[in-house]
Structures are given as C-alpha cells and as structure tokens.
Amino acid sequence: MATVEKHNWGLGFLLSVVLAAGMMVNSYINFQEAQDHCFQCFEGQYDFLKNDLFPAAVLWLGGLLAGLVFHFYVTPAIVSQKFGIVAILASIIGFFLIFVAAAGYGLTNIDLWRNDDGPEAFRYFSALHVIQDSLKVFMVILAYEAGTELYYFLVARAKENRSLVLKTLAEFILFSAVLFILWYIGKISYTVMTGDENEYSRIAQMRFWIIPAVALHLHWFYRCIPIIAGGFVDDNRYRFAELLIGPILVAIYLTALPISYGYSLIWVFIGIHSLAIGSAYLRSIFALEKRTFLTEVTQTSAELGALRAQINPHFLFNALNTLYAIAMKENSEKTADGIQKLGDMMRFMLHENHQNRIPLAKEIEYLHNLISIQELRLDENQQIELKINLQNPDREVFIAPMLLNPFVENAFKHGISFRNASWIYITLTHDPEHIFFKVHNSYHPKNDNELDPEKDSHGIGLDNVRKRLELLYPDKHDLSIQVSDHDYFVSLVLTIA
C-alpha cells in the first residue's frame, strides 16, 4: 500500500498546472497593460499566443516530465539508498529535460516592458535566463519531492509509533499544500476578473490565513472535539483550557503581521475560526460515519462467516454430548473435561460473538476454557512453565468479544516446544479507565519440515485484531508487539472509560 501512495503524483500534477496557469495569467496582464498604453508599439514583433502562451506550455511540459522522472526513479533510489545506474541515468535525463524546457522557453518567449517612452518588446533568451529558469524549475521539483517524502515519512512513523503529534504534523503539511493551491487558484481567478496584481490586495493577503486555519483545524479535530465529546467531568475539567489555546495563538499571529488586511481584524479572526472549526466538525462527522459503516461491514462479514461455519450447531452439540458421555463412561475425566470446555467455547462463539460488547467476565471465562484445552496436550514431565493471572472485574466492564484470544492462541502455537524449555506468562488487570493485557512467551519458530498445517498462517489473526482495534477502539488502544529470537511479548492497553 505504501508503494502505491508513494507513486501517487496527483497533487504534484495539480501544483504544476496551477503554477503554469499563474505564469499565463501574469503574461496576459502584462499584455493587456501594454495594449492599453500603446497598441501598435510592438506590432509585428510580438504575438501573445506564440510568444507567451506557447513558451509557458513548453516550460510546463518539460518541468512536468522532469518531475515525473525524478519522482519515480531518482527520489525512491535516494530514499532507499540504492543509487544505481538507473537512478544516475534518470537524473541525467531529468536535468536534460529541465534545460531543454528552459532553453525552449527563452527562445520563444518575448517579454514586454514599459518605460517612459512606452512599452517595448525584447527576446528573453540568454544564457543567464536559461540557467535561472532551470534552477527555478529544479527548485520547485526539489521542494515538492522533499515535502512529499517528509509527509510519507511522518505518516509511516505515526502508524508505527501511534503518535498523534507526528500524524498532526503530517496532516499540517498536506493541508497547507492543498490550501496554498486553493488560494493560488483564487488569486489567479481574482486577477483575471479584476486585472489587479497588487501584492496587498485582499485576495493576495488571504495567503496569511493558511497557517492559522490549518493549525486551528487540526487542533479542533484532534483535541477540542474529543474534549467536548468527553463531557464536563472531574478528570476532564483542566483539559477545557485547551479550547482557549487556538484563539489566543491566532490573535497573536494576526496582530503580529505588519500589513493592512483591508478587513477588520475582528472579522478576519471570526472568519478563520468559522472555517477551521466548521471544517473540523464536518470532518469529525464524516469520520464517525465512515468508522460506523466499516464497523457494521466488518460485523456483518463476521456474522456471515459464523453462519457459514454453523452448518448444524445442534448436531455438533449433540455429538459433543455423546462424546462426553462416552468419556465419562470410560473414566476419561480429562477428555470429558476438555469436551465440556470445548462445548462452552462453541456456545460462547455462537451466542456472544455477534454482540458489539460483552462483559469482561465472559471474555475471561472464554480465555480460561481456551487455556485449559491447550493444557490438555501438555505433559507434566515436560519443561513447560505456565503462569496465568486473569483478574476478574469487581464491577461492570465491557469489551469487544474475541479480542484477546488470538494473542493466547499465538502464544501456545509458537511458545511451546516439546524439545526445549518453554514458558508462557499471561496477565490481565484493569483499573477504572483501562484494561491491561500482557502475553509473554518463549518463541520457537516452526521448521519447514514440521507437519503443522497452520505454520504458514502466522500473523493473520494478529492482523485481524489490529484492524478490529482500529475500528472499535480508535485512539483508545495501545498495542505493542516485541519479537526476538527467543521470546515474544504482547502488551495491549484498552481505554474503557
């Protein structure tokens, strides 16, 4: 998935189109001013289509092709530190495309200048101009590649470390780029409609709204809205002070700008907050609807899978009862106990697994049955140490069903060896706000020669748990998995308050 995202150049293409449009608009304004002052001063020397629009298109196309070459071949090689012959050739081709585009722009472009005697037309081409334009195009490509690589780096680290700070910083970079493009499009449209290129026009100065609008949007989406949703409770009171951070910083930012907006700063202040807070609330609503939809789809898929597995549950229970009776008749109490626990687990999966939340006590009961069945295959003479501590709740605590058992199954699957010393430690504790679940076991990877039908399915259950945690406990869980050559450690913290 990361590779697909990395090679997505949609924003880069849009940025190149916007910059090219800006060049053409500036050329058109200069042409209109020259015509207004002296319509025939450069007649025969200059043609707007041939000497302005065509050069801009040449520079844009060359820069776009060079950007694609750098994005797909050079930048990945630099990031992966595998700068081979392909990357070197791509770099040469990229620089050649930039130079050809700049030279073509200079050869076909004619600039219009206005002096005391009127407008003049002169050919733009010179060695200095070609070098300058080449550097400008390369700097735009370099800035875009550096920005996108930083964004993808922060996104990857945020997912890996579950860091809200890194995620916010990555989104700040992305949203700032998008708002810059939108502002530039607005400025181009305003210039075309009014002919006003004034640096201090209202539409031009709106670029100063980008930074506070993006920062305030992210602050409200990630901090303020969750605080408000949490309610005014004793442990949450001090966090309401964070709602004042945004307005204070925006006010300081606006008053520090040494410009005249053409607006009242009060209206600018209100406009930024309306845009940022409104967009944050809309985004939170869409995010909640998306999460609810994905949860329902996941739940429906799970129920369909369970229905497929339930070919005839009554027949299975009758068969288990028959086996239980036979085991008791033959005085095989250990086998009978295992059959009884297996029946309890099946009833749990049939009747409790379809619910969104179940009491923690039932989940613990299921884990005890699972561990008991796993113990049936262990021999007391073997060097296998089990330490199980599952704290029963002293109050009503609810949890998503079947969320913890994949970690226990994984521990018994990869933590038990009949040849080497093995150990499994499982603990579950809780406080009024959190559930703490830890599994620490010895690690014995399966050999290729071992006849284990599930040896190639390692990690599938854990991947499913990760997806369920992201859907059911967004920003309310902390899952840490550490693997070495000899042991495997899982730590899961769920926020249940």
N, C-alpha and C positions, 0 to 999 in steps of 0.2 A: 504494500500500500504506500509506503514512504517513497518508493521509486516513482510511482505514478504521480504523486503530489509534487515531487521534485522536478519532474519534467513538464509540469503544467505551466505554460507561458502565457496564459490568457491575460493576466494583469500586465505583463510586460508588453504584449501587443497593444493593449488599450492605452498604455502610457505612451508608446511610440506614436500612435495615431493622434493622441491629444497634443503632444509636442509638435508634430508636423502641422496640425491644424493651427496651433498658435503661430508658427512661422508664417503660414499662409495669410493669416489674419493681419499680422503686423505688416507684411508686404502689401496687402490690399489697402490698409490705412495709409501707408506711405504713398501709394499710387494715387489714392483719392486726394490727399493733400497736395501732391504735385500737380494734379489736374486742376485743382481749384486755383492755384497760384499762376500757372502758366500752361495752358492746354497744349500748345504746339512747340514748347521749348525743346522737347526731345522726340518729336515725331520723326519716324524713320529709324531712330536709334534704339527704340525700346518697344517691346511688346509684352504686356503683362502675363499672358499665358506662357509664352516661350521663355521669357527672361526672369520670371518669378515663380510661377506655379510649377513648371517643369523642373527647375533646379531643386526646389524644395522636395518634390516627389523623388528625384534621383537620390538626394541625401537621405531621405527617409527609408527608401528601399534598401540602399546599401547598408545603412545602420541597422535595419531590421535583420537582414541576412547575417551580418556580422554578429549581432546579438544572439541569434539562434545558434550560430557555430560555437560561440563562447559558452552559451548556456548548456548545450547538450554534450559538448566534447571537452572543453577546457576546464570549466569550473568543477564538474564531477571528478576529473583527474586530480585537480589541486586538492579538493576536499579529501579524497581517498588516498592522497599521497602516492599516486601511481601515475606520474607524469611521463608517459612513454612517447613513442614515436608518433602515435596517432594524435595525441594532445599537442605535440610540437607542430605537426603539420596543420592541425586545426587552428592553432594560434597564428601561424603564418598566413593562412587563408583569411582569418578574421581581420588581421591588421591590413591585409591587401584590399579587402572589401571596403574597409573604412577609408583607406587612402584613395581608392578609385572613386568612392562616393563623394569625398571632399573635393577631389580634383574635378569631377564632373559638375559638381555644384558651382565651383569657382569659374569654370569655363563657360557655363551657360547663364550664369546669374549676372544681372546688371543692376547696380544699386542706384537709388535716386536720392540725391542730396539737395537741400535747399540752402542757398546762401543769399547775400544781399541782392544779387542780380537776378535771382530766380532759381528754379530747380535745375539740377544738372544730372546727367546720366553717365556713369562710368563703369567699365567692366571690373568685376570683383576679383578676377583671377590674379593671384600672385603666390609665390612660394610660401610667404608668411601666412597668407589667408588659408592655404591648404593645410598647413601644419596646425593652425589654430582650430580650424573646423574638425580636423582629425582628432585632436585632443579633446574637443568638446564632445564629440560622439563617443569616444572611448570612455570618457569620464562618466557619461550617462549610463553606458553599459556596465561599467565597473560599480557604480553606485547601486544599480539595480541588482546585480549579482551578489554584492556584499549584503544588501538588505534582505534579499530572499534567503540567502544561506543562513544569516543570523536568525531569521524568522523560523526556518525549519529546525535549526539547532535548538532554539528555545522551546519549540513545540515538543521535540523529541525528549529533551531533558525534563520538561514539565510532566510528560506522561510517565517517564521513568521514575522520577522522584515525587510525583503527585504534588508539585509545587504550585500553589496559587499565584505566587509572585512572578514566577517565570511565565506562566500561562497569561497573566495580565500584561506583562511586558511584550510578549509575542503579539497579542491582540492589539496592543497600542501601536506597534509598528505597522501592522496590517491596516487597521482602521485609519491611521494617519495618512497612509499612502492612498487609500480609497477616497478619503475626504479631500486630499490635495487634488486628485484627479477631478472630483466633482466641482471643487472650487475653480479649477483652471478652466473647465468646460463652461462654468457660469461666467467667468471673466471674459472668455472668448465671445460668448453669446452677447454679453453686455457691450463689448467693444464693437461688434458687428452692427448692433442695433443703434448705438449712440455715437459711434466714432470717437469715443472718449478713451484715450490710453493713459489718462492721468494716474500716476502711481498712488495718489492719495484719494482716488475716487472710492465711493462706498463699497462697490463690489470688489475692488482691488484689496481694500483693507480687511475684508472678511477673512482673508487667509490667516489673520491673527486669532480667529475664532477656533481654528482647527485643534490646536494643542489643548486648550481648556475643555472643549466639547468632548474630545476623545477621552481625556483623563477622567472627566466627570461621569461620562457614560460608563466606563469600566468600574469606577468607584461605586456607583449606584448599583450596577448589575451584580458585582461580586460581594459587596459589603453591606450597603444600606438596605437593599430589598430583603436579603436574608435576615437582617437585624429586625426590620419591621415585621416580617413574617413570623419571627420568633416570639413576638409579643413583649409586653412590658412586665417582665418578671424580675425577681430579685437578682438573679445571676446575670441578667442581661441589661440592667439599667445603665451601667457605665458605658456600654457599647453604643448607646444612643448618642453619645457625644461625637461619634464618628460622622453623624449626619451633618455636623457643622464644619467638618474639615473642608469639604468641597467648596461651599460658598465662600469661606474665608480665603482659600488659596486663589479662587477665580477673581475675587475682588482685588486682592493684592496684585495679581497678574495684570488686570485691566488698568488699574491706576498707575502701574509702573511703565506702561507703554508710552513713549514720548511722541505720540501722534494725536491728531484730531480725527475722530471717527466720522464726524458728520452726523452721529447719533448721540443721544443722551446715553451716558454710561449705564444708567439705570436700566434702560431698555435693552442695551447690549447684554447686561448681566441677566436680565429676565429671559432674553432670547436664548442664550447659551444654556441656561438651566432647563428651560422648556424643551429644547432639542435633546439634550443629554438625558434628562430624567424620563421624558416621554419615550424615547427610543429604548432606554434600558427596561422600562416596564413592558413595552411591546415585545422585546426580545425575551424577557423572562416568561411571558405568557406563551409565546411560541415554543420556547424550550420546554416548558412544563407539558404542553400539549404533545410535543414530539416524544418526550420521555414516557408520558402516559400511553401514547399509541404504541411505542416499542415494547413497553411492559405488557400491554394487552396482547400484542402479537406473539411475544415470547411465551406468555402464559397459555395462549391458545395452542401454540405449537406443542408445548409440553403436554397439554391435556390430550391433544390428538395422538401424540406419541404414546401416552399412557393408555389411551383407548385401544390403540393397535396392540399393545402388549397384553391387554386384558382380554385375551381370547375367551376364556371362560373362567373367571375368578372363582365361582362357586365350585367348579370341578377341581381346581387347584387346591382350594381349602379342604375339600372332601378327601383329596388324595393325601394331603399333609396329615389330616386327622387319622387316616388309615395307617400311614407310616408311623405316626406317633403311637398308635395303639399296638402295632406290631413291635416297636422298640420297647415299649413298657412290658409287653408280654414276654419278651426275650431278656428282660432285665438289663437292657442297654440304656441306662438312665442318661448317660452323657449324650447319646444320639437323640433320645427323646427330648432332652432339654434344648438341643440345637434346633430340632424341628419346630418346637414350640416358639422359640425366639424368631425363627425364620417366618413363621406364620404371623407373629406380631409385627414384624417389619413389613410384610406384604400388606397387612391391614393398614398400617401407617401410610404406605405409599399410595394405597387406593383411596383412603378416606381423608387424609390430611394434606397430601402433597398438592392438591389443587387450590388450596387456600392461599391468600396473599400473606397472612401472618398466622403463626400458631404459637401457643405458649412455649416458652423456653424449656419448661419441664418435659414436654413431649419430645422435643428435639434431643434432649439429654437422654431420655429413655430409649430413643431410637439408637443413639450412639452406644449406649451400654449393650444393647442387643447385638449391634454390629461387631463390637469388640469381643463379645462373648463367643459369637460364631467364629470369628477369626482365631480365637484362642483354642478352638477345638482341634485345629491342625497342628498345634504346638505340643511338644513333648517336654515334660517336666525336667528331664535329664539334659536337655539342650541348654546352651549358654544364651538364653534369651531373657532379657530383663524388661518387664513392663511396669510402668508407673502411671496410673490413671487417676486424675483428680478432677472430677466434674462437679462443680459447686451448684447445688440445687438452689433455685431462686427463693427468696423469702417474701416475694411479692409478685404481682402480675407483670411479667416481662414477656414481650412478644418478639418473634424473629421470623424471617422468611424460612420456609421449610426446606430441608435437604441442602442447606448451605454449608454445613460443616463436614458432612460425611465424606466428600471427596478427599479432604486432607487426611482423614483417618485411613481411608482405603489406600491412598497413596503411600502412607507410612508402612502399612502392613505388606503392601506389594513390593516395595523397594527397600524396606528396612529390615526384613527378616531373611536370614541365611541359615541353612541347616549345617553349613560347614564352618562358618566364622561366628564369633561372638556378636550378638545383636542386641539392640535396645530401642525401646520406644517410650517416650515421655509425652503424655497428653494432659494438658491442664485447661480448665475453663473456669474463669472467675468473672465477677461483674461488680459494678458499683451502680449508684442511681442513674448514671448517664451513659455508661459504656459496658460492653461485653468484651472480655479479653480472652482470646482463644489461641493457644500455642501448641504446636506439634513439633517435637524434636526427635529425630530417629537416626539410627545408623543408616548408611547408604551403601547398597550392594547392587550396582548396575547389572542388568541381565546380560549374560553372554549370548552370542549369536547361536551357540549350539544348544542352549536350553530350550526345551519344548514348552514355551509359555505363549499361549495364544494371544495374550494382551501385551506382549513386550514391546510391540510397535505402536501402542496407543498411549504411550506416556505423555502426559500433559494435556490430553483432550479434556478430561474432567476439570482440571485446574483452569483451562481457558474458558470453559463454560462458567465456572464460578466467577472469574474476573468480569465476564460480560454481565452476569446477573448482579454482581455488586455495583457495577457502573449504572445499571438501570434502577435497581431497588434502593441503593444507598449512595446516591450521587453526593460527593463531597462530605459523606458521613461515614467513611470507612478508610482504614489504612492497612493495606496488605503488603507484607514484606516477606520475600522468599529468598533464602540464602542457601546455596548449594556448594559443597566442597567435595573432594574426592572420597571423604569418609562419612560425612553426615549431611543431613537435610533439615532445615529449620524453617518453620512457617509461623508467622505472627499475624493475627488478624484482630483489629480493634474496630468494633462497631459502635457508632453513636446511636443510642436508643432513646435519648431524652426528647 
